[in-house]
Amino acid sequence: MPSSFFRKERLGNVCALAGIAIAGLIVYANSFSGVFLFDDWFHIEQGVRIRRLWPPWGWLSSQRPVVTLSLAVNYMVGGLRPGGYHAVNVAVHLLAGCVLYGVILRTLRRPVLRETFGSAARMPAFASALIWTVHPLQTESVTYIVQRSESMMGLAYLLTLYSAIRAFEARRPWGWFLVAIVCCILGMATKAVMITAPLIVLTYDVMFVSGSVREALGRRWAFYLALAATVGVLWMTGTAPHVLGLSGRRAHVGLAVSDVTPLAYALTQGGVWVHYLRLALWPDDLCLDYGWPLASRVSDVVWPSLIVVPLVVGTVIACWKRKPIGFLGWWFVVILAPTSSVIPLKDPAFEHRMYLPLAAVVAAVVLGAYRVGQRRDSFLSFPRWPAAWASLVAVAVALGWRTADRNRDYESAVTMWADTVRKRPENLRARLALGTALVEAGRPAEAVSVFRRVLDRDPGNEQAYCGLGSALGRLGRLDEALQAEEAAIRLNPRLAAAHYNRGNLLLARGDPAGAMEAFEQAVKLAPGFIEARCNLALRLQERGRLDEAERHYRAALQRDPDHDKTNYNFGNLLLSRDRLEEAAACYRRALRRNPR
């Protein structure tokens, strides 16, 4: 082919990639002011493993070491300032959008599709990747910081497939095969959903390259063996036993639980899938935390099944007949399967689970519009490029506007949780989070009302009593606050936060001995509770028990070396002992975390 063709091809790709990146930057420009939310508190603000890059045992011991490493780098560069974390999230998402463009473009130019799309493949590829990048359903994976686990896994997933496609096209494929294997390893060390990647790559090979499973495995058995072996990473990180509910540990958000049967969970997923599809087509009701209930009525199962069952059956039939549209259905079903099938997780629905499956929905709509335009002389007809571009711009602007609007909800914990409660008023976890956010925002009177509403619905909720006590304490209503914390302790004697709050309240009432006892109990129940340990150390310091106080300060700093309050108080202790250099080092660390 003439060099002018390659120059034109390169220029077209550069323009498409630049368009995707610029559009993504525009719609996520206001995400950089977002705050830490939800699980960010545990993984970032209280994240022990991200406090040091070296030695690497901290982040390597995580079940998602690639994600933890990225958070550790963020912490090393910018501490606990959210802007840097958001910058990484946006960059990962834009890269994923660009790789998706490459995957779709090369797929549309495969021999099986070349006759349909021909030289016009770039337009639908660009449209699909652009819409996927700016779609508001992606905000939970981009603007919610800790959910970079989903977007980073998505990037690794797309790179694995893209590298495999390049290898299928290359005369000397092993370089690209090696890249695919490395990306698959990184994806497995990012999130367990990556376990489906080898199957997706094999399906792609069968449907678009080899024509049969026997041919694909026969020609590339070594590659698929290596790709399948990457699943071992999930066992090395301890993720596989946890997801399968074999670890015996208490489940956190998104992990396997034993009190829900696979059947009950699977029957619930029909409604969840329909909701996901609706949000993909009309993203008007986005919610951070659904608190989705298990299906309890026949209608909860029957009506969604009228959509989901034909979708799954049609996908299987299309794949069996090697129809290209079947791959999109297969992509959607297989990638959702680890979180949305028969393995019971604590939460049946989260929007970030649609990060990659959304690509199938978007591509199906875009390619369907293209086919309609080919068959009918209408405004959708792609030879009429102005109409096609106008339609794309209108859709992208509308979706991008909604994305930017959704990003504003992430600018405040109160705003986000108030939005969640408004959309899911039955979600008590969201109400508890709203109450906590109100307390931290200096609005304890409103928080009291929120916590009391939770107790009206669930009188045995110890977390609500604990939060209520904290809010009442901020209002100076110490007797009521103590009663609330003691109620929380009666309901759950192992609730360390209630003991800690009780200690602070006793201190405010002039009972330092009782406060120290409460702090000791909190530390006994939760040795990693830095604030409780710091308060205990300060009480010991005031009593002249300096060696004991120093031991607790050091234990707290071993967990979080830059904790400002601990460093400041420990610096004061060291200063009183004339250990000036050590004291100065503590003060410097305190100022680095909190310049004020």
N, C-alpha and C positions, 0 to 999 in steps of 0.2 A: 504494500500500500504506500502511496506517496506520503512524504513527510508532512505535507500540509494537512492530511487527514489526522495524523497523530497530534499535530499542534492544535487543531480544532477540537479534537477529543479531549486533550489535556485542559485546554481553556474552558471547555464546557464543564468538566468535572470540578475544576477550581472554582468556577462561578457558583456551581451548585453547592459545594461544600461551604463556601463563604456565605452563601445565602442562609444555609441552615444554621451556621454558627452565629451570624449577626442577628437573625431572628430570635434564636435562643437567648442571646445576651440581652436583647431588648426586653423580652418578656420576663426574664429573671433578674433584671437590673435592681428591682426593689426587694429582692430576696435577701440581700446582704445585711439588711437591718433586722433580720429575724432573730429571735431569742432561742435559748435552749428550752426544749419542751419534752415532756413525757419521759421516755427512756433515755434522753440526753442526760438527765440528772445522774442516772446510775453509770452510764458508760463514759461520760465526759466529765461532768462536774465532780463526781465522786469516783472517777475511773482510775483505779490504782495502776492498772497495766499501761496506761498511756503516759505516766509521769516520767519515764526514762526510756530512751532508745537503746541504751547499752547499760548493762548486759541485756541481751535480747529475750531473756527467759520470760519476762513479763508479757510482752505481746505475743510471743510464740506459744505461750500456754493458753491463749484465748481459743475459743472454738471457731473464731473467725479472724485468724491472725493477720490477714491482709488488711482487713478493715481496721483492726486495732493498731496496726503499724501506721496506717494513714492518719489516724487520730493522734497517735503519738508524735508524728511529724508536725501536725498542726499545732499541738500543744507546745512543742519545742520552739516553733517559730513565733507563735502569737499568744501563748498561754490560753486563757479562757475567754478571749475575745472572739465572739461568734463569726465575725466577718471572714476570717481566713478559712474557717470550716465551710462556710457557704461558698466561697470561691472554689474550693476543691470539688464540692458537690456539683456546682454548675459546670465546671470544666469536664468532669466525668460524663455528665449527661450530654454535653455538646459533642464530645468524642463519640459517644454511643450513637447519637443521631447521624453523625458522619459515616460511621461504619455501617449502620443500617442502610444508608443510601447505597453504599458499595455492594452490600449483599443483594439488595433488590435489583439494582442495575445489572449486575452480572447474571442474576437469575433470569431476568426478562430477556437477556441475550443468549440464553441457552438454546440449542437447536429446537427443543420442544416448544419454545415460546417465541422464537425469533420471527416466525411467519406472522404471528399476531401483532407483535409490538414493533419489530423491525428497528429502524433507525430512530423511532420516537420513544424508545425505552427510557431515555433520561427524564422526560417530563413526568410520567407516573412514578418513577423512582424518587425523583426530587420531591414531588407532591406528598408521597407517602412518608418520607423521612421528615419533611418539614412539619407536617401536621402532627406526627408522632412526637416531635421535639417540643412543640409549643402547646401540646394538649394539656388542659388543666388537670386531668387525672394523674399526671406525672408529678404534680407538686409534692405529694407525700414522699416520693422517692428522692426529690431534689431539695426542697426547702426544709423538710424535717431532717435535721442533720444526720442523726444516727442511721437513718434509712438509706444512707449511702451504701449500706450493705447490699441493697437491692439494685441500685444503679451500677455499682462496681461489678457485681455479679453479672448484670445485664451487659456491661461493656465486655467483660471476659467471654461471655456466652457468644456475643455477636462476633468478636474477634476470632473465636474458635471456628465458627461457621465460615466466616469470611476467608480465613487462612486455608481451611479445607477446600473451599471453592477455588481459590487460587491454585492450590495443589492439583485439583482435578484438571485444571486447564494447562498446567505447566508440563514442559518436556522433562524437566528435572524437578520432581515434586517434593523431594524430601526436606528441603529447606522450609517450605511452607507447612509441610506436615509437622515438622518440629515446632514451628511457631504455634500451630494449633494445639499441640500437646501441652506446651508450656502455658498457654492461655487457659487451657482446661484445668491444669493444676492450680493456677492462681484463682480461677473461679471456684473450684472445690474448696479452697482455703478462704473463700469469701462468704459463700452461703450455700446451703445444702440443695437448693433448687437446681444447682448446676449439675446434679446427678443425672438430669434428663438430657444433657448436651450430647453425649455419645449417641443416644438413640435418635436425636434430631439430625445429627450429621449423617448417620447411616440412612435415615429416611430420605434425606435430600439426595444422597448418592443414588439410591435406588430409583427415585422418581425423576431425577433430572439428568443423571449421568449414566449409570450402569444398566438400569432397566430391570434388575432383579437382585434379591438379597444374595443369592449364590454368586452372581457375578461380582457384586461389590466386595463381599468378604473374600472371594477367591483372589481377586486382583490386589486387594489392599488389606489383607488379614493382619499384617504386622502393625499397621497404623491403627486399626480398630482395636487390636489387643492392647496397644499402648494407651489408647484413649479410654478404654474400659478400666484399665489399671489405675487411672487417676482417681477413681472412686475411693481407692484406699486412703486418700487424703482425709476423707470424712471420718474414717476410723482413727487415723493418726491424731486428729484434732479433738476426738471425742464427740463429734457432732452426730454421727450416725446413731449411737446408742441413745443419745438424748432425744433425737427426733422420733425414734421408734419407741420411746418410753421405756427403755431398758436400763437406764442409768440409776433408777431408784431415787433420783433427786427431785425436789419440788419443782414444778413447772413454773416458768415465767411466761410473759406475754409471747405467744407464738410457738411455744414448745409443747411437746406431746403431753397429754394428760390421760389419766387412767380412769376417771370417773365419767367419761363420755364414751359410749359404744361406737365402734366404727359405723354401724348402720345408722344410728341417730345423727352422727356427723355428716354422713354421706347424703342422707335425706334432706338435711338442712342446706347442703351446698347447691341444690337446684335453684332455690331462691336467691342465693348469693351470686351465682353465675348470671342469672337474669338481671340482677341489680348492676353487676359489673358491665354487662352489655349495654344496659340503658345509660350508664354514666359515660361509656365510650362514645355513644351516639348523641347524648344530651347531658353534658356534665354540669347539672344545675344544683346538685344536692350533695356536695363533697363533705366528708365528715372524717375527722381524725381518728375517732374511736367510736365504733358503732355499738359495741356491746351487744352484738347480734345474738338473739335468742335461738335456741334449738327449735327446730320445727315441731310443733305440738298439735297441729290440726291437719286434717286430711287435705284441706285446701292449700296449706303451706307446701305440700309435696306435689299435688296433682297439677296445679296450674303452671308452676315452673317447669314441670316435666314435659309439658306440651311444647316447650321451646327447646329444652336441653336435650331430651332424648332424640328428636329428629336431628339436632345438630351433631350429636355424637355418632349416630347411625349413619348419617350422610357423610361424615368425615371418614368413617371406616370404609364405606363403599367406594368413595372417591379415591382413597388411598389404594384400595385393592385394585381398582381399575387404572391406577397411576394417573389420575386426573390432577393437573397442577393445583386446582383449587383445594384439593384434599390436603395439600401440605399446609395451607393456612389454617384449616380446621385442626389438623394434627398439632401444629405449633401451639395453638390456643389451648387445646385439651391437655397435651402432655406437660406443658410448662406449668399449668395450673394444678396438675395432679398432685404433686407433693404436699401442697398446702390446702387443696380444695377437693379432696376425694374421700378416702376412707381412713386416713391417719388422723385421729382426733387431735386437734390443737386447741389451746385454751381459748383462742378467738377465731370464730368461723370466718370472719371477714375483715380484711384490711385493704385499703386501696393500693398500697404499694405492691401487692401481689399481681396487679395488672400491668406492671411496668413493661415486661416483654410481651405478654399476651395481647396487649393493646396494638402492637405492630401488626398482628394478623387481622384485627378488625379494621384498622385504618387501611391496610393494603387491599383488603377485600372491597371496601367501599370505593377507593380510588380506582382500582383496576376495573371494578364493575362499571363505574362512570365512564371509564375509557372505552369499554366494550359497547356501552350504549351509544356513545358518541360515534363509534365506528359503524354501527348498524343503522343509525338513523341520522337523517340530515336535520339536526337540531342544534341548539346553541351549545350542546355538549360535544359536538363534533370536533375532534381535535385538530383537523386541518385549519379550523378557525381559531388560531392560537390566541388572539385577543380575548375571546370569550373564555377559553380555558384558563388563561392567566388571571382574568378578572375573577373567575369563580374561585380559583385557588387563593388569591389574595384576600377575598372576602371571608373565606372560611378560616384562613390563618389568622387574620386580624381579629375575628370574633373569638376564636379560641385563645389567642394570645392575650386579649383583653381580659378574658375570664381568668386566665392563669395569673396575670399581674394582680387582679383583684383578690384572688385567693391568697397570694403571697402576703397581702396586707394582714390577713388573719394571723400569720406567724410572727408578727411584730410584737405581740404581747401575749403572755400566757393567759391573762384574763380574757382578752378578746377571743382567743382560740377556744378556750374551754366554755366560754359563754355561748359561742357559736355551736359547739358540740352539744351542749345541754339543750339549746333551742331545737336542734334537729333530732336529738335522741333523749327526750326528757326522762325516759325510763332507765337510762344508763347511770347507775349510782357511782361507778368509778369516775365518770366524767364530772359528776357533781362534787365528789371529793376533791378532784383535781382543781375544780373551779374555786372551791372554798380555800384550798391551800394557796392558790395563786392570789386570791384576794387578800389573804393575811400577809403574804410577802409583798404585795403592792401597797400595804398600809391602809387597807380598807376592811378592818376586822369586823365592824358592825354588819356589813353585808355578808361577810363570811359566816358569822353566827347564824344568819337566816338560812344560808345554804346548808350548813351542817345540820341544822334542826330539821330541815325538809328531808334530808337523808334518813335521820333517825325516825321521822314519822313513817317512812316506808320500811325501814329496817331497824327496829329498836335494838337489835343485838349487834350493831355494826361498831366494832371497837375503834376502827379508823376514824369514824365520824366523831365519836366521843373525844378521841385524841386531838383531832383538828379543832373541835369546839373548845376544848380547854385552852389550846394555843390562842385562839381568837379572843376568848373571854379574858385571858391574861393580858393581851395587848390593850384591852379596854379598861384594865385595872380592876376587873371584877374577880379578885383573886379567890375568894371562897367558892364561887360558882365554878371557876376554872379548875380548882383542885378537885371538886366533886366530879367534874367531867373526866379528868385524868384518872382518878381512882376508879371510876366506872369502867373506863377502858382497860385498866389493869385487872379488874375483876373478871372481865370478859376474856381477856387474853393476858395472863401474867407474864408472858414472854415478849410483850410488845415493848421493845427498847425505847422507842420514841416517846411513849407515854411516861416511862420512868424518867427520861431526860426532861420532858416538859414539867413533870412534877417537881423535879429538882430545881428548875429555874423558878417555879412558883414559890416553893418553900424558901428559896433564897430571897425572893422579893418580899416575903413575909417576915424576914429576919430570923430564919431558922437554918443557919449554915450547916449544922450537924445533920439535920434531916436531909438537906440538899445533897451533902456529900454522900450520904447513904444511897440516895436515889441515883446519883451519878455512878456510883460503884456498881449498882445493880444494872444500869444501862450498859456499862462497859462489859460486865460479865456476860450479859445476853448477846451483845454485839461488839466483839473486840475491835472491829474496824470502824466503830462509830467515833469519828474523830472529834466532833464537837463535844460529845459527852466525855471523852477522855481528856480533852483540853480543859473543860470545866472542872473535872475531878482534880487534875494536876494543879490548877489554880487554887482550889480550896486547900489542897495539901501544902502548897507553897505558902499560903497565908497562915497556916498553922505551924510553919517552920519545918515541915517534913520535906526538906529540899531534895534529898536523895530519891525518895519515892516520887516526888513531883517530876524530877528529871527523867526518871525511868518512863513515866507516862508520856511526857513530852516527846521523848525519843521514839517511843512506840507509835505515837501519832505521826511523827515526821517520817518514820520509815514507810508508812502507808502513803502519805502525801507530803513530800519534802518541801513543797512551796506553800503549804497552808498558812495563810497570813496571820490569823489569830494565834495559832500555835507558835509560829516563829516569833511573833511579838512578845508573847508571854514568856516563852523560853528565853528570849533575849534578855528580858528583865531579870529572870532568875540568874542567868549567867553573869549579868552585869553586877548583881548583888554579891556574886562570888568572885568578883574581880577577874573574870575570864573575858577580857575585853575583845579579843579577836574573834572568839566564838560568838559573842553577843553581837558584834558588828555584822558577822556573816548571817545571823538570824534576821537582823533588821533589814539587811539587803534583800533577803529572800521574801520577807513580808512586803517590802515596798514593790518588789517585782510583780507580785500577785495583786497587790492593792496599793497603788501609788497615793491614794488619799489617806 
